[in-house]
Amino acid sequence: MPEAESAPLPSEPHDDDDDGEDDDDDGGTPTPAPRPRPPAPVFSWKAFVYVFLGLLGFWMLLDLSARNAIAGSLGTVPGATWFNGTPGPLYDLIGFGSSYLFVTMALAGALEMLITSVAYNVTTDWIKAAKVQKWSSAFRKVQMEAIRSGKKDRIEALKPHQERLARLSGEVSIGQFKGMAITYFLLILIYTWVGLVISHAPAAAQLIDLNGSKLYLTQRVIPALPIPWWFLLFSVYTVPFSMVFRRFLKHWWLRRYLQEHPPGAPASGAAGGSA
């Protein structure tokens, strides 16, 4: 009969439409669960400010017109005030009508070093930096002893500690680089502003009388080098201000940390300035 001839033999292979479902029911290899997606990056205003100031400072360094325009917006000559439509807040504050250029340079240097010192203090984890410095000194001694011994197993055993120390050192360096972005921008901005104020000042205000020898602030120290006298004098102002402000802020921050975390108290988390 046709129906009997069309039936498959028991020994012949045949397809089963429900093989996939039977394998799952019989305890086959389960399908791995999808991996969770990493969290979306969160926008950070701090990181944006660091990158923006760093790029702006780099642009100002390369473009003279942009550098003068941005620094000139702080005001460079009498009458260009912030209140009558022409921006000039810094000149209104410490410009003194271009009559006291040395006082202007001193206050500008103090303001620059104060802001950069605060930024450097906020972005630097002093506790972690001190620990990394201490651990690096101790690790170098142990590493030198292992190298002198000539035993490869001792050298290999130090590699995990060396990698961890390098990672911690990188974290401290990254925090310091963030502070350097603000320092870099302010350094170019304030130096350019001081140069513009002095160049727009009357010749009488630029004159320095040294026992009958006349010297102008805009004159070059050495004719072959484009370094004026005001640049050296302003640098003399900024260096001591930087040392005083940074030491004071570091000492103040460490004292506050010790008051909040007295010796012997359990650690409550990572210490130091937020980066």
DRENGU-412470 format. One record per residue: residue number from 1; y, z, x of N, C-alpha, C, O in turn. Coordinates in steps of 0.2 Angstrom, whole numbers, always signed. Example, Ala and Ser with C-alpha at 12.3 -4.5 7.8 and 13.67 -1.06 7.14 Angstrom:
! residues 2
   seq     n.y     n.z     n.x    ca.y    ca.z    ca.x     c.y     c.z     c.x     o.y     o.z     o.x
     1     -28     +39     +66     -22     +39     +62     -16     +39     +66     -17     +42     +71
     2     -11     +35     +64      -5     +36     +68      +0     +39     +64      +6     +40     +67
! end
This chain:
! residues 275
   seq     n.y     n.z     n.x    ca.y    ca.z    ca.x     c.y     c.z     c.x     o.y     o.z     o.x
     1      -6      +0      +4      +0      +0      +0      +6      +0      +4      +6      +3     +10
     2     +12      -3      +2     +18      -3      +6     +20      +3      +8     +23      +4     +14
     3     +20      +8      +3     +22     +15      +5     +19     +18     +11     +22     +22     +15
     4     +12     +17     +11      +8     +20     +16      +9     +17     +23      +9     +21     +28
     5     +10     +10     +23     +11      +7     +29     +18      +9     +32     +19      +9     +39
     6     +23     +11     +28     +30     +13     +31     +30     +20     +33     +35     +21     +36
     7     +25     +24     +32     +26     +31     +34     +24     +31     +42     +20     +28     +44
     8     +28     +35     +45     +27     +36     +53     +21     +40     +54     +19     +44     +50
     9     +17     +38     +60     +12     +42     +62     +14     +48     +65     +19     +49     +67
    10      +9     +53     +65     +11     +60     +67     +12     +60     +75     +16     +64     +77
    11     +10     +55     +79     +11     +55     +86     +17     +52     +88     +19     +52     +93
    12     +20     +48     +83     +26     +44     +85     +32     +49     +84     +33     +53     +80
    13     +37     +48     +89     +43     +52     +89     +48     +50     +83     +48     +44     +82
    14     +51     +54     +81     +56     +53     +75     +62     +57     +76     +62     +62     +79
    15     +67     +54     +73     +74     +58     +74     +75     +63     +68     +72     +62     +63
    16     +78     +68     +70     +80     +73     +65     +87     +74     +65     +90     +76     +70
    17     +90     +73     +59     +98     +73     +58    +100     +80     +59    +106     +81     +61
    18     +96     +85     +59     +99     +92     +59     +97     +95     +66     +97    +101     +66
    19     +96     +91     +71     +94     +94     +78    +100     +99     +80     +98    +104     +83
    20    +106     +96     +80    +111    +101     +82    +112    +107     +79    +113    +112     +82
    21    +111    +107     +72    +111    +114     +69    +105    +118     +70    +106    +124     +70
    22     +99    +115     +71     +93    +119     +72     +94    +122     +79     +91    +128     +80
    23     +97    +119     +84     +97    +121     +91    +102    +128     +91    +100    +133     +94
    24    +107    +127     +87    +111    +133     +86    +108    +139     +83    +109    +145     +85
    25    +104    +137     +78    +100    +143     +74     +95    +146     +78     +93    +151     +77
    26     +92    +142     +83     +86    +144     +87     +89    +148     +93     +84    +149     +97
    27     +95    +149     +94     +97    +153    +100     +99    +149    +106     +98    +151    +112
    28    +101    +143    +105    +103    +138    +110    +109    +141    +114    +112    +146    +112
    29    +111    +137    +119    +117    +139    +123    +123    +139    +119    +125    +134    +116
    30    +127    +145    +118    +133    +145    +113    +138    +141    +117    +139    +141    +123
    31    +143    +138    +112    +149    +135    +115    +154    +140    +118    +155    +144    +114
    32    +156    +139    +124    +161    +144    +126    +167    +144    +122    +170    +139    +120
    33    +170    +150    +122    +176    +151    +118    +182    +148    +122    +182    +149    +128
    34    +187    +145    +118    +192    +142    +122    +196    +148    +125    +197    +153    +123
    35    +199    +146    +131    +203    +151    +135    +209    +152    +132    +212    +147    +129
    36    +212    +158    +132    +218    +159    +129    +224    +156    +133    +223    +156    +139
    37    +229    +153    +130    +234    +150    +133    +238    +155    +137    +240    +161    +134
    38    +241    +153    +143    +245    +158    +146    +252    +159    +142    +254    +154    +139
    39    +255    +165    +142    +261    +166    +139    +267    +161    +141    +267    +159    +147
    40    +271    +159    +136    +276    +154    +138    +281    +158    +143    +282    +164    +141
    41    +284    +155    +148    +289    +158    +152    +295    +160    +148    +297    +157    +144
    42    +297    +166    +150    +303    +169    +146    +309    +168    +150    +309    +168    +156
    43    +314    +165    +147    +321    +164    +150    +324    +170    +153    +324    +175    +149
    44    +326    +170    +159    +329    +176    +162    +336    +174    +164    +337    +169    +168
    45    +341    +178    +162    +348    +177    +163    +349    +178    +171    +353    +175    +174
    46    +346    +183    +173    +347    +185    +180    +345    +179    +185    +348    +177    +189
    47    +339    +176    +184    +337    +171    +188    +341    +165    +187    +343    +161    +192
    48    +344    +164    +181    +349    +158    +180    +355    +159    +184    +357    +155    +187
    49    +357    +165    +184    +364    +167    +188    +363    +166    +195    +367    +163    +198
    50    +357    +168    +198    +356    +168    +205    +355    +160    +207    +358    +158    +212
    51    +352    +156    +203    +351    +149    +204    +358    +146    +204    +359    +141    +208
    52    +361    +147    +198    +368    +144    +197    +373    +145    +203    +376    +141    +205
    53    +373    +151    +205    +378    +153    +210    +376    +150    +217    +380    +148    +221
    54    +369    +150    +218    +367    +147    +224    +369    +139    +224    +371    +137    +230
    55    +367    +136    +219    +369    +129    +219    +376    +127    +219    +379    +123    +222
    56    +380    +132    +215    +387    +131    +215    +390    +132    +222    +395    +128    +225
    57    +388    +137    +226    +390    +138    +233    +388    +132    +237    +392    +131    +242
    58    +382    +130    +236    +380    +124    +240    +385    +118    +239    +386    +114    +244
    59    +386    +117    +233    +391    +111    +231    +398    +112    +234    +401    +107    +236
    60    +400    +118    +233    +407    +120    +236    +407    +119    +244    +412    +116    +247
    61    +401    +120    +247    +401    +119    +254    +401    +112    +256    +404    +110    +261
    62    +398    +108    +252    +398    +100    +254    +404     +97    +251    +406     +92    +255
    63    +407     +99    +246    +413     +95    +243    +419     +99    +244    +420    +104    +241
    64    +424     +97    +248    +430    +100    +249    +435    +100    +243    +438    +106    +242
    65    +435     +95    +239    +439     +95    +233    +437    +100    +228    +441    +104    +225
    66    +430    +100    +227    +427    +105    +222    +429    +112    +225    +430    +117    +221
    67    +428    +113    +231    +429    +120    +234    +436    +122    +233    +437    +128    +231
    68    +441    +118    +235    +448    +120    +234    +450    +121    +226    +454    +125    +225
    69    +447    +117    +222    +448    +117    +215    +446    +124    +212    +449    +127    +208
    70    +440    +126    +214    +437    +132    +211    +441    +138    +214    +442    +142    +210
    71    +442    +138    +220    +445    +143    +223    +453    +143    +221    +456    +149    +220
    72    +456    +138    +220    +463    +137    +218    +464    +140    +211    +469    +142    +209
    73    +458    +140    +207    +459    +142    +200    +460    +150    +200    +462    +152    +195
    74    +459    +153    +205    +461    +160    +206    +468    +161    +207    +471    +167    +207
    75    +472    +156    +208    +479    +157    +210    +481    +157    +217    +477    +160    +221
    76    +486    +153    +219    +487    +153    +226    +495    +153    +228    +497    +154    +233
    77    +499    +152    +223    +506    +152    +224    +510    +156    +219    +507    +157    +213
    78    +516    +159    +220    +519    +163    +215    +521    +158    +209    +523    +153    +210
    79    +521    +161    +203    +522    +158    +197    +516    +155    +193    +517    +154    +187
    80    +511    +154    +197    +505    +151    +194    +501    +157    +192    +496    +159    +195
    81    +503    +160    +186    +500    +166    +183    +494    +164    +178    +494    +158    +175
    82    +490    +168    +177    +485    +168    +172    +487    +167    +165    +484    +165    +161
    83    +493    +171    +164    +495    +172    +157    +500    +166    +154    +500    +165    +148
    84    +502    +162    +159    +506    +156    +156    +502    +150    +156    +505    +144    +155
    85    +496    +150    +156    +492    +144    +155    +488    +142    +162    +484    +138    +161
    86    +491    +144    +168    +488    +142    +174    +484    +147    +177    +486    +153    +178
    87    +477    +146    +177    +473    +152    +180    +475    +155    +187    +476    +151    +191
    88    +476    +161    +187    +477    +164    +194    +476    +171    +194    +481    +175    +196
    89    +471    +174    +191    +470    +181    +190    +470    +185    +197    +473    +190    +198
    90    +466    +182    +202    +466    +186    +208    +473    +186    +212    +474    +191    +215
    91    +476    +181    +212    +483    +181    +215    +488    +185    +211    +492    +189    +215
    92    +487    +186    +205    +491    +191    +201    +489    +198    +203    +494    +202    +203
    93    +483    +199    +205    +481    +206    +207    +483    +208    +214    +485    +213    +215
    94    +481    +203    +219    +482    +205    +226    +486    +200    +230    +486    +201    +236
    95    +490    +196    +226    +493    +190    +230    +500    +193    +233    +502    +191    +238
    96    +503    +197    +229    +510    +200    +231    +515    +195    +232    +519    +196    +237
    97    +515    +189    +229    +520    +184    +230    +519    +181    +237    +525    +178    +239
    98    +514    +181    +240    +513    +179    +247    +518    +182    +252    +519    +179    +257
    99    +520    +188    +250    +524    +192    +255    +521    +196    +260    +523    +198    +265
   100    +515    +199    +258    +511    +203    +262    +504    +200    +263    +499    +203    +260
   101    +503    +196    +267    +497    +192    +268    +492    +196    +271    +486    +196    +270
   102    +494    +201    +276    +489    +205    +279    +486    +210    +274    +480    +211    +274
   103    +490    +212    +269    +487    +217    +264    +483    +213    +259    +478    +215    +257
   104    +485    +207    +257    +481    +202    +253    +474    +201    +256    +469    +201    +253
   105    +474    +200    +263    +467    +198    +266    +463    +205    +266    +457    +204    +265
   106    +466    +210    +267    +462    +217    +267    +459    +218    +261    +453    +220    +260
   107    +463    +217    +255    +460    +219    +249    +455    +213    +246    +450    +215    +243
   108    +456    +207    +248    +452    +202    +247    +445    +203    +250    +440    +202    +247
   109    +445    +205    +257    +439    +207    +260    +436    +213    +257    +429    +213    +257
   110    +439    +218    +255    +436    +224    +252    +433    +222    +246    +427    +224    +244
   111    +436    +218    +241    +433    +216    +235    +427    +212    +236    +422    +212    +233
   112    +427    +207    +241    +421    +203    +242    +416    +207    +244    +410    +206    +242
   113    +417    +211    +249    +411    +215    +252    +409    +220    +247    +403    +222    +247
   114    +413    +223    +242    +411    +227    +237    +406    +224    +232    +401    +227    +231
   115    +408    +218    +230    +404    +215    +225    +397    +212    +228    +392    +213    +225
   116    +397    +210    +234    +391    +208    +238    +387    +214    +239    +380    +213    +239
   117    +390    +219    +241    +386    +225    +243    +382    +228    +236    +376    +230    +237
   118    +386    +228    +231    +383    +230    +224    +377    +225    +223    +371    +227    +221
   119    +378    +219    +223    +373    +214    +222    +367    +215    +226    +361    +214    +224
   120    +368    +216    +233    +363    +217    +237    +359    +223    +236    +353    +223    +237
   121    +362    +228    +234    +359    +235    +232    +355    +234    +226    +349    +237    +226
   122    +357    +230    +221    +353    +230    +215    +347    +226    +216    +342    +227    +213
   123    +347    +221    +220    +342    +216    +220    +337    +219    +226    +331    +216    +227
   124    +338    +224    +230    +334    +226    +235    +330    +233    +233    +334    +237    +230
   125    +324    +233    +233    +320    +239    +232    +319    +243    +238    +315    +241    +243
   126    +324    +247    +239    +324    +251    +246    +318    +255    +247    +316    +256    +253
   127    +314    +258    +242    +308    +262    +243    +303    +257    +245    +299    +259    +250
   128    +302    +251    +242    +297    +246    +244    +299    +244    +251    +294    +243    +255
   129    +305    +243    +253    +307    +240    +259    +305    +245    +265    +303    +243    +270
   130    +307    +252    +263    +305    +257    +268    +297    +257    +269    +295    +258    +275
   131    +294    +257    +264    +286    +257    +264    +284    +251    +268    +279    +252    +273
   132    +286    +245    +267    +283    +240    +270    +285    +240    +278    +281    +238    +282
   133    +291    +242    +279    +293    +243    +286    +288    +248    +290    +286    +247    +296
   134    +287    +254    +287    +283    +259    +290    +275    +256    +290    +272    +257    +296
   135    +273    +253    +285    +266    +250    +285    +266    +245    +291    +260    +244    +294
   136    +271    +241    +291    +270    +235    +296    +270    +238    +303    +266    +235    +308
   137    +274    +243    +305    +274    +246    +311    +267    +249    +313    +264    +249    +318
   138    +264    +253    +308    +257    +256    +309    +252    +250    +309    +247    +251    +313
   139    +253    +245    +305    +248    +240    +306    +248    +236    +312    +242    +234    +315
   140    +254    +235    +315    +254    +231    +322    +250    +235    +327    +247    +232    +331
   141    +251    +242    +327    +247    +246    +332    +239    +245    +331    +236    +244    +336
   142    +237    +246    +325    +230    +245    +324    +227    +238    +325    +222    +237    +328
   143    +231    +233    +324    +230    +226    +325    +229    +225    +333    +225    +221    +335
   144    +234    +227    +336    +234    +227    +344    +227    +230    +347    +224    +227    +351
   145    +226    +236    +344    +220    +239    +347    +213    +235    +345    +209    +235    +349
   146    +213    +232    +339    +207    +228    +337    +207    +222    +342    +201    +220    +344
   147    +213    +219    +343    +213    +213    +347    +210    +215    +355    +207    +211    +358
   148    +213    +220    +357    +211    +222    +364    +204    +224    +364    +201    +223    +370
   149    +201    +227    +359    +194    +228    +359    +189    +222    +359    +184    +222    +362
   150    +192    +216    +357    +188    +210    +357    +182    +210    +352    +178    +205    +352
   151    +182    +214    +347    +177    +215    +342    +179    +211    +336    +184    +212    +333
   152    +176    +205    +334    +178    +201    +329    +177    +205    +322    +181    +203    +318
   153    +172    +209    +321    +172    +212    +315    +178    +217    +313    +180    +217    +308
   154    +180    +220    +318    +186    +224    +317    +192    +220    +315    +196    +222    +311
   155    +193    +214    +319    +198    +209    +317    +198    +207    +310    +203    +206    +306
   156    +192    +205    +308    +190    +202    +301    +192    +207    +296    +194    +206    +291
   157    +190    +214    +298    +191    +219    +293    +199    +220    +291    +200    +223    +286
   158    +203    +218    +296    +210    +219    +295    +213    +214    +291    +219    +214    +289
   159    +210    +208    +290    +213    +203    +286    +215    +204    +279    +221    +202    +277
   160    +211    +208    +275    +214    +209    +268    +220    +213    +268    +224    +213    +264
   161    +220    +218    +273    +226    +222    +274    +232    +218    +276    +238    +219    +274
   162    +231    +213    +280    +236    +209    +283    +239    +205    +277    +245    +204    +276
   163    +235    +202    +273    +237    +198    +267    +241    +202    +262    +246    +200    +260
   164    +239    +208    +261    +242    +213    +256    +249    +214    +259    +254    +215    +255
   165    +250    +216    +265    +256    +217    +269    +261    +211    +268    +267    +212    +267
   166    +258    +205    +269    +262    +199    +269    +265    +198    +262    +270    +196    +261
   167    +261    +200    +257    +263    +199    +250    +268    +204    +248    +273    +202    +245
   168    +268    +210    +251    +273    +215    +249    +280    +213    +253    +285    +214    +250
   169    +279    +211    +259    +285    +208    +263    +288    +203    +260    +294    +202    +260
   170    +284    +198    +257    +287    +192    +253    +291    +195    +247    +296    +192    +245
   171    +288    +200    +243    +292    +202    +238    +299    +205    +239    +304    +204    +236
   172    +299    +209    +245    +305    +212    +247    +310    +206    +249    +316    +207    +248
   173    +307    +201    +253    +312    +196    +255    +315    +192    +249    +321    +190    +249
   174    +311    +191    +244    +313    +187    +238    +319    +191    +235    +324    +188    +233
   175    +318    +198    +234    +324    +202    +231    +330    +201    +236    +336    +201    +233
   176    +329    +201    +242    +335    +200    +247    +338    +194    +246    +344    +193    +246
   177    +334    +188    +245    +337    +182    +244    +341    +181    +238    +346    +177    +238
   178    +339    +185    +233    +343    +184    +227    +350    +187    +228    +355    +185    +225
   179    +350    +193    +232    +357    +195    +233    +361    +191    +238    +367    +190    +237
   180    +357    +187    +242    +361    +182    +246    +364    +176    +243    +369    +174    +245
   181    +361    +175    +237    +364    +169    +233    +371    +171    +231    +375    +167    +231
   182    +372    +177    +228    +378    +180    +226    +383    +180    +232    +389    +178    +232
   183    +380    +183    +238    +384    +184    +244    +387    +177    +247    +392    +176    +249
   184    +382    +172    +246    +384    +165    +249    +390    +162    +245    +394    +159    +248
   185    +389    +163    +238    +394    +160    +234    +401    +164    +235    +406    +160    +236
   186    +401    +170    +235    +407    +174    +236    +410    +173    +243    +416    +173    +243
   187    +406    +172    +248    +409    +171    +255    +413    +165    +255    +418    +164    +258
   188    +410    +159    +252    +414    +153    +252    +420    +153    +248    +425    +151    +249
   189    +419    +156    +242    +425    +157    +237    +431    +161    +240    +436    +158    +240
   190    +429    +167    +242    +435    +171    +245    +438    +168    +251    +444    +168    +252
   191    +434    +166    +256    +437    +163    +262    +441    +157    +260    +447    +156    +263
   192    +439    +153    +256    +443    +147    +254    +449    +149    +250    +455    +146    +252
   193    +449    +154    +246    +455    +156    +242    +460    +159    +247    +466    +158    +247
   194    +458    +163    +252    +462    +166    +257    +466    +161    +261    +472    +161    +262
   195    +462    +156    +263    +465    +150    +267    +470    +146    +263    +475    +144    +266
   196    +469    +145    +256    +474    +142    +252    +480    +146    +251    +486    +143    +251
   197    +479    +153    +250    +485    +157    +249    +489    +157    +256    +496    +156    +255
   198    +486    +157    +261    +490    +157    +268    +493    +151    +269    +499    +150    +271
   199    +490    +145    +267    +493    +138    +269    +498    +137    +264    +503    +133    +266
   200    +499    +140    +258    +504    +139    +253    +510    +144    +254    +515    +143    +251
   201    +509    +149    +258    +514    +154    +259    +520    +151    +264    +519    +147    +267
   202    +525    +154    +263    +531    +152    +267    +529    +153    +275    +525    +158    +277
   203    +533    +149    +279    +531    +150    +286    +533    +157    +289    +530    +159    +293
   204    +538    +160    +286    +540    +167    +288    +535    +172    +287    +534    +176    +291
   205    +531    +171    +281    +526    +176    +280    +520    +175    +284    +516    +179    +285
   206    +519    +169    +287    +513    +167    +291    +515    +169    +298    +510    +169    +303
   207    +521    +171    +300    +523    +172    +307    +521    +179    +309    +521    +184    +306
   208    +518    +179    +315    +516    +185    +319    +520    +186    +325    +519    +181    +330
   209    +524    +191    +326    +529    +191    +332    +525    +196    +337    +525    +202    +335
   210    +523    +194    +342    +520    +198    +347    +524    +198    +353    +523    +195    +358
   211    +529    +203    +353    +534    +204    +359    +537    +198    +361    +537    +196    +367
   212    +540    +195    +356    +543    +188    +357    +539    +182    +357    +542    +177    +357
   213    +533    +183    +357    +528    +177    +357    +526    +176    +349    +524    +180    +346
   214    +528    +170    +347    +527    +169    +340    +520    +165    +339    +518    +161    +342
   215    +517    +168    +334    +510    +165    +332    +510    +165    +324    +511    +169    +321
   216    +507    +159    +322    +507    +158    +315    +499    +158    +313    +495    +156    +317
   217    +498    +161    +307    +491    +162    +305    +487    +156    +304    +481    +156    +305
   218    +491    +150    +303    +487    +144    +302    +486    +140    +308    +482    +135    +308
   219    +488    +143    +314    +487    +139    +320    +480    +140    +322    +477    +145    +321
   220    +477    +136    +326    +470    +136    +329    +470    +141    +335    +474    +141    +339
   221    +464    +144    +335    +463    +149    +341    +462    +145    +347    +465    +146    +352
   222    +458    +139    +346    +457    +135    +352    +459    +128    +349    +456    +126    +344
   223    +463    +124    +352    +465    +117    +349    +459    +113    +348    +459    +109    +343
   224    +453    +114    +352    +448    +109    +351    +443    +111    +345    +439    +107    +343
   225    +444    +118    +342    +440    +120    +337    +444    +121    +331    +450    +124    +331
   226    +441    +119    +325    +445    +120    +319    +445    +127    +316    +443    +128    +310
   227    +446    +132    +320    +446    +139    +318    +453    +142    +318    +455    +143    +324
   228    +456    +144    +313    +463    +146    +313    +463    +154    +314    +458    +157    +314
   229    +469    +157    +316    +469    +164    +317    +467    +168    +311    +465    +173    +312
   230    +469    +166    +305    +468    +170    +299    +461    +171    +298    +459    +176    +295
   231    +457    +166    +300    +450    +166    +299    +447    +172    +303    +442    +176    +301
   232    +449    +173    +309    +446    +178    +314    +449    +185    +311    +445    +190    +311
   233    +455    +185    +309    +458    +191    +306    +454    +194    +300    +453    +199    +299
   234    +453    +189    +296    +450    +190    +289    +443    +193    +291    +440    +197    +287
   235    +439    +190    +295    +432    +192    +297    +432    +199    +300    +428    +203    +299
   236    +438    +201    +304    +438    +208    +306    +439    +213    +300    +436    +218    +301
   237    +442    +211    +295    +442    +215    +289    +436    +215    +285    +434    +221    +284
   238    +432    +210    +285    +426    +210    +281    +420    +214    +284    +416    +217    +280
   239    +419    +213    +290    +414    +216    +294    +413    +224    +293    +408    +226    +291
   240    +419    +228    +294    +418    +235    +293    +417    +237    +286    +414    +241    +284
   241    +421    +233    +281    +420    +234    +274    +413    +233    +272    +410    +237    +268
   242    +409    +228    +274    +402    +227    +273    +398    +233    +275    +394    +235    +271
   243    +399    +235    +281    +395    +240    +284    +396    +247    +280    +391    +250    +278
   244    +402    +248    +278    +403    +255    +275    +401    +254    +267    +397    +259    +265
   245    +402    +249    +264    +400    +249    +257    +392    +249    +256    +389    +252    +252
   246    +389    +245    +261    +381    +244    +260    +378    +251    +262    +373    +253    +259
   247    +381    +254    +267    +378    +261    +269    +379    +266    +264    +374    +270    +262
   248    +385    +266    +261    +386    +271    +255    +382    +270    +249    +379    +274    +246
   249    +381    +263    +247    +377    +262    +241    +370    +263    +242    +367    +266    +238
   250    +368    +262    +248    +361    +263    +250    +359    +271    +250    +354    +273    +247
   251    +364    +274    +253    +363    +282    +253    +363    +285    +246    +360    +289    +244
   252    +368    +282    +242    +369    +285    +235    +363    +283    +231    +360    +287    +227
   253    +360    +277    +232    +354    +275    +228    +348    +279    +230    +344    +281    +225
   254    +347    +280    +236    +341    +284    +238    +342    +292    +236    +337    +295    +234
   255    +348    +294    +236    +349    +301    +234    +347    +302    +226    +344    +306    +224
   256    +349    +297    +222    +348    +297    +215    +340    +296    +214    +338    +299    +210
   257    +337    +292    +218    +330    +291    +217    +326    +297    +219    +321    +299    +215
   258    +328    +301    +224    +325    +307    +226    +326    +313    +220    +322    +317    +219
   259    +332    +312    +217    +333    +317    +212    +329    +316    +206    +326    +320    +202
   260    +328    +309    +204    +323    +307    +199    +316    +308    +200    +312    +309    +196
   261    +314    +307    +207    +307    +307    +209    +307    +312    +215    +306    +310    +220
   262    +307    +319    +213    +306    +324    +219    +300    +323    +222    +295    +321    +219
   263    +299    +325    +229    +293    +325    +232    +288    +329    +229    +289    +334    +227
   264    +282    +326    +229    +276    +329    +226    +275    +327    +218    +270    +329    +215
   265    +280    +324    +215    +280    +322    +208    +275    +316    +208    +276    +312    +212
   266    +271    +315    +202    +268    +309    +202    +272    +303    +201    +277    +303    +197
   267    +270    +297    +203    +274    +291    +203    +274    +289    +196    +268    +288    +193
   268    +279    +287    +193    +280    +284    +186    +280    +276    +186    +281    +274    +180
   269    +280    +273    +192    +281    +266    +191    +284    +263    +198    +285    +267    +202
   270    +285    +257    +198    +288    +254    +204    +295    +256    +205    +299    +257    +200
   271    +297    +258    +211    +304    +260    +212    +308    +254    +214    +306    +249    +217
   272    +315    +255    +214    +319    +251    +217    +323    +247    +212    +322    +247    +206
   273    +328    +243    +215    +332    +239    +211    +328    +233    +208    +324    +231    +210
   274    +330    +232    +202    +327    +226    +198    +329    +220    +201    +335    +219    +203
   275    +324    +215    +201    +326    +209    +204    +326    +204    +198    +327    +198    +200
! end
